[in-house]
Amino acid sequence: MPTSARFKFKFTLLHGMILVAGLAACLSMRWMRVKYYIHVTSAIQEWGSSQSILLLSTRVQRMILDTPPYVAIGTLTLLLIYFCPPRPGLRRLTRRPGFVACFAASLVILVSFSMDVLELLTHGNIASLYAHIGPHPVVQLEHSIEKAQQYPGYAVGAAWGLLWFGGRWRSEPSRLDALGRALGYYWLGFIVLGRFLSYFY
């Protein structure tokens, strides 16, 4: 464990393998790829026919509403990177808002995923479970996030509130912690943005 006040993150082969696995999980979201393909092709056709900024902005808003499954995979991926050696002690990690945001959001994501799978196991059968999940569990994760896409933001807000009011907020000027905080801000912002944009659809 480093003895300096600031932990210097060093990118290793293990980190690269985790990033590749996260990227592969994102690429395996077949339904999301279909949805984005529809959004892009529709935006091109609508712009070519009417050149309406309003229609184009509507497509962009729908694409924004479809980002949580991808960000969920990114959140889980970053959490794994946080736990990879070399890393600071667990006590220091729990003071970092970036790690706390990833941990809180990931916990909600995994609980939602587990509850959906458990519901399929208890109220369905193996055939229906395979039909929902398919060869990749990421498909079920995609549906779980779509149903509970604002809950990670509530978890991040609660965790950051406890961290702040407990006097344990210790943000560090590292890229890893900055990326974790950015994901936390995304989940918080999606609470407002998701509700605002959902009124139009």
Secondary structure, DSSP 8 states (H G I E B T S, - for coil): ---SSS------HHHHHHHHHHHHHHHT-HHHHHHHHHHHHHHHHHHHHH--HHHHHHHHHHHHHT-HHHHHHHHHHHHHHHHSSS---HHHHTT-HHHHHHHHHHHHHHHHHHHHHHHHHHHS-HHHHHHHHTT-HHHHHHHHHHHSTTHHHHHHHHHHHHHHHTT-----S-HHHHHHHHHHHHHHHHHHHHHHHHTT-
